[in-house]
Amino acid sequence: MTITAPERLLEPDRRVGPAWIGSLTAATLGMWIVYFGPTVLLLPIQAAHAAPEDKENTLGLITGVGALVLMVAHILFGLASDRTTSRFGPRKPWIIGGVAVSTVSMLLLSQQDTVTGLLVGWCLVQLGSAAIFCGLLAAMPDHVPSSQRGLISGLVGLAQAGGSLVGSLVISITTDPLTGYGLCAVLQILAVLPFLLLNRDPVLPPGRRPVLRSLWISPRRHQDFMWAIASQFLITISFVLASLYTLYYLADVIKYEDPVAGTATVSVITTIGTLCSAAFFGHLSDRLGKRKIFAVLAGVIMAVSSAMLVVNPTWELFLLSSVLLGAGLGMANSVDLAIASEVLPSADDRAKDLGVNNISKSLPQFIAPVMAAPLLTGVDGSGYSMIFLMAAVCALLGGLLTLKIRTVR
């Protein structure tokens, strides 16, 4: 699909075709494989080997700092992407560079066995992921009309869940770091390639340079955008609190006989729930022309999934909770990007503004472990009940905050 540079600043009105939609979904899938594959099992296993007496806080440090790197780099790379005058368009060079950086970084990360090495390696992976993010997420407001954004948002959410599933399956095949990270890298390259070949962005005129003052977004002038960020922020915190410590929770609290296999099982169950929910509700929100009701329901479902684990956790109850967690997350993912794309402050800064919006996805990776750390000091696992209670409260508040958005139905 080819458009001219001036048209880039207008809201798209031409529907995108199945091939373009499929290529964007596949590219997003590849991006999330690189994120979820390591964080489900590889990073927890490496963190446990590097710091066996403080594995929870070590994992929280690595994923949290990595999330901060992703958050800041996404905004800065997005700002630069909006002003990139390459003959290949403003997005493609950043996607290609991001894939290269994350691939090399994963191979380096696979050889690390110290906390410092793991931290630096994961931050480099996140630096590459930020460049890919800024190109792929901007594709929706760049090319997709409002009438298709629920569908695309749902498919992007589906790809996120699929990345978790595929990443978990890849890592479950082998816990050897080099093989695991290498497979994730190869899958990402293969998944992103079709989008690079099919997508056509306008070549921007020369003279467009990054302007740091454009980083500022007025909360007063763009209240709906801020409410959307706040809602997604709380929903993401809830999900991170409910899922980050699954491996340790199964081993130390439920005493599951094979916590690694149990973690993989739970991940698959959550992912299937997310896949089914995202695919269905994204399309339904387009047909009904409504977004907010699905975000509210998502918050309620996720709150219930965590609240049921506060008292008397069992393996069977944890499985049911995982089903609900996946269904709620899929419903949230089916509309969150669509809502954000419809309240962006400036058509001229789409990638940068989506980078700011991505704070709602990245910062919780840092905040949630900080919230959980004081509760994980005991040896009886009682702190996990408070963690799940916090997850329930955050999910409920996150869903309700979308009601404050006035320009989206």
N, C-alpha and C positions, 0 to 999 in steps of 0.2 A: 504494500500500500504506500503510494507516494503522495506527499503533500508539500506545499510550498512553505517557505519560512514564515510569511505573514499569517498564514492559516494556523500555524502552530499556537498562536496566542488566542485563538477562538476555541469555544467548546466544540468538540468533534460532533458531527451530525451524520457521518457515514458509518453504517454498521460494519463491524469487522467480521471477516469470514472464519469458517471452521479451522482452516490451516493455520491462520495467525493465532487464533485462540488456543489451538492445540500446542503450538510451539511455545507460546508464553507460559502455558501451564507446565509443559515439560521442563522449561528452563527454571521455573520457580521450584519445581520438584528437585532438580539437581542441586540448586542452592541450599535447600533445606536438608537434603541428605548430608551435606557437609557439616551442617550445624548439629542436627539431631543424632547422626550416627555416632560421633565421638562422645556427646554429652550423656547418652543413655548408658553406655557401658565402658567405652574405652577410657575416657577421662576419669570416671570414678575408680576404675581398676588401677590406672596409673597413679592417681592421687593416693589411693590406699597403699600402694607400694612405696611411694615417695615419703609419705607421712602416716604410717599405720596407726599412730596414737592420736592423730588429729585429722582424720580423713575428711570429716564433714566440713570443718572450717577451711581446710585446704581446697576442697572442691568448690566451696562457696567463693573463696578468694579468686580462684582461676576463672570460673565462669563469670563472676561479678566484674572483675577488672576487664575481662574480654568484652563483656557487654558494654562497658563504658567506652572502650576503644571503638566498638562498632557504632555506638550512638554518635560520638563526636565526629568520627570519620565519615559517616553517612551524611551528616549535615554539610560538612566541608566539601566532600566529593560531589554532593548534589548541587551545591552552589557553583562549583567549577563546571559540572556537567551542563548546567543551564546556560553557560557561557562558552562552551566548547565549540570551536568553529572548524573542526575536522571535516574533511571531505566525505567522511563516512557517517557524519551526523554527530549530534552531541552525546548520544548514549553508548554507542557501540564500542568506542575506544576504552571506556571505563569498564564495561563488562568484560572485554578481552583481557585487560590488565588485571582485573580482579580475579579472574579464573587462574591466570598465571601465578599471581602472588599466593593465592590460597593453596594451589597445588604444591608449589615448592615448600610452603610453610608446613603443610601436613606431613610431607616426607621428613622434614626436619623434626617436627613434633614427635613423630613415631620413635625417634631415637633418644628421647629425653627420659631421664629417670630421677630428676631432682625437681623440687617445687619451683625453683627459679626457671629451670629449663622449660617445664610445662607451662608456666605463666607466660613467658616470652613467646613460646611457640604458638600458644592458643591466641594470644593477642595479634600475632602476625596473620594467623588464619582469619581472624575477625576483620583485620584491615582489608584483606582481599575481599571478604564477603561484603563489606560496606560498599565497595566500588560496584559489585554486582547488584546489590540492593538498589542503589541510586538509579541504575539503568532500567532494571526490570519493573520496579514499582511505579516509575514515571510513565511507563507504557500505557497504563489505564487512562489517566487524564490526557495524555498526548493523543491517543487514538480511539478511545472507546466512548460512544455516546451514552448519555444517562440511562437510556432504555435498556442497555446491556450491562450496566455496571454491577447489578446484583449478581448476574450470572458469572461475570468475570471475577468478582470478589469471592463468590462461592468456590470457583475453580481454583483461585489462588489459595483459599483456605484449605481446599481439598488437597492441593499440592503440598501445602505445609504439613498436613497430616500424613500424606503419602510419603513425604521425605522422612518423617519420623518412623513410619513402618518399614520402608526400604532400608533406611539407615540401620534400624535395629536388626533387621534380618541379615544384612551384610555383616554386621559386627558379631551376630550370633554364630555365623559360619566359622569365624576364627577370632580369637582374642589376641592374636599376634598383632602388635601395633602397626608394624610396617605393612602387613597385608591388609589390615582393616582400613587404615588411612589411605593406602594406595587404591583400594577398590572404590572408596568414596570419591577420590579425586577423578578417577576414570569415569565414573558414572556422572559426575558433574559436567565434565567436558562433553560427553556424548549428549547429555540432556540440553545443554545450552546451545550447542552448535546449530540446530534447526532454526532457532529464533534469530541468531546472528545472520543466517542466510536469508530468511524471509522478511524480517522487519526492515522497513525503509523510513528513516527519519529525515527531516529537512536539513539541508546544510545551512547553518546560520551565517549571517553576514559577518565580515570581519569587524573588529572593534568592540565586540561584546566581551567584557572582562569581568571577572568576579568582583563584586562590590561588597565589602564586609558589612557596610551599614544595612544591607538588605537582609542580614541575618536576623535583625530585630523584627518581631511580629507583635503588633500592639494587641494585648489581651482585651482592651476595651473595644477596639474596632472589629476584632475577629473573635467574638465570644463563642460562637458555635464551634469554631475550630478548636478552641481551648477546651470546651466541654467534651468534644470528641476525643481529644488526647487524654483527658482525665478519665473518661469512661474506659478506654482501652487500657490505660495504665493499671487501673484497679483489677480489671479482668485478667490481665497478664500476670500481675502479682499473685492473684489467686491460683492461677494454673501453675506457676513456678513453685509456690509453697506446697501445693498438693502433689507435685510430681518429682521435684528435684532429688529428694532423698529416698526414692522408692527402693533402691537396692539396699540401703542401710536399714530402712524401716522393716523390710521383709526379713532381714537377717537378725536384727536386734530386738524387734518388738513382736512380730508375728511368729518369729522362729521358723520360718519356712525352710524346708530341708534343702532346697536348691535356689537360693535367692537370685542368682544370675539368670537361671531359666525362668524364675517367677517374674523377674523384671521384664524380660523379653515378652512373656505372655501378657502381662498387664499393658505393656506398651502397644502390643498388637491390638488388644481389645479396645483401648482408648482411641487408637488410630482408626479402627474400623468405625467406631461411633462417630468420630470426627468427619471421616470421609462421607458417610451416608448423610449426616446432618448438613454438612456444608453444601453438598451437591443439591440437595432437595430445597433447602431454605433460601439459597441464593437465587435460584430460578423463581421460587415462589414470591420473593420480595419484589422482583421485577414485574411479575404479573399483577400483584396487588398494588404496586407503586408505594409500598410502605417498607421502612427500614427499622424504625425505633422499637416497634413492638417485639421484633425478633431479638434485639439486643437486650431488652428487659427480660424476656423469657430465658435467654441464655444465662443471664446473671442468676436468676432464680434456680435454674437446674444445676449450675455449678456450685451454688451455695449448698443445696441439698446434698450433692455428692460428697462434699467435704464434711458437712455437719454430721453425717451418719457415722463418721469414723472417730468422732470425739470420744465416744464411750464404747467400751467392749469391742475393740477391733478384732476381726477374724479374717481369714483368707477369703472366705466366701463373700463377706461383706465388702472387702476390698475390691473384689472383682466387680460387684454391682456398682460400687462407687466409681470404678474406672469406666464402666459403660456410660454412666450419667455424665462424668467429667468430659468424655469424648463428645457426647451428644451436645452438651452445652457449649463446649469450645467450638465445635463445628458451626453451630448456629451463630455464635458471636463472629467467627471468621467469615461467615457468609455475607455479612453486611458491614463489617467495620471499615474495610477499605473503600467500599462504595460510599459510605457516609463521609469518610475523610476526603475523598476525591470531590465530593459535592460542596464542601465547605472550605476548600483551599483558599488562602488569602490572595494569591496572585497567579494568574496564568503564565506569567513570565518567569516564575520561580518554582515550577512544579516539583522538580526533583529535590530542590532544597527544602521546600515546605513539607514534602513527604518524609524527608530526613528528619525534620523537626517532629513530625507526627510519629516517626519511628522511635522517638524517645519513649513513647508509651509501651513499646515492645522490648526495648533494650535496657532501659534503666531498671525495670523490675528484676532483671537478672542479677543486678548488683544489690538492689534494695532488699529483695526477699531473703537472701542469705544473711544479710545484716539483721533483719527482723528475727530470723530463726535462730541465729547463733546463741543468744543468751538462754534459749530454751533447750539447747542440746547439751548442756553441761552435765546432766545427770546420767546415771548408768542404767536406769530402769525404763528409759524410753517414754516417761510420762510427758516430756516436753512436746512430743508429737501431737498430743491431743490439743494443746494450745495452738500449735502450728495449723492444724486443720480448722480450728475455730476461727483463726485469723483469715484463713483462705475463704471460709464461708462468708464472713462479713465483707471482705473486699469484693467478692463476686457480686453479692447483692447490691452493694453501693454502686459498683461499676455499671451494672445494668440500669439502675434507676437514674443515674446521671444523664443518660441519653435523652431522657424526657426534657432536659433543659435546652436541647438543640431545637431552634425554632424554624430554621429554613429547610429542614428535612422532615418528611412525614414519617 
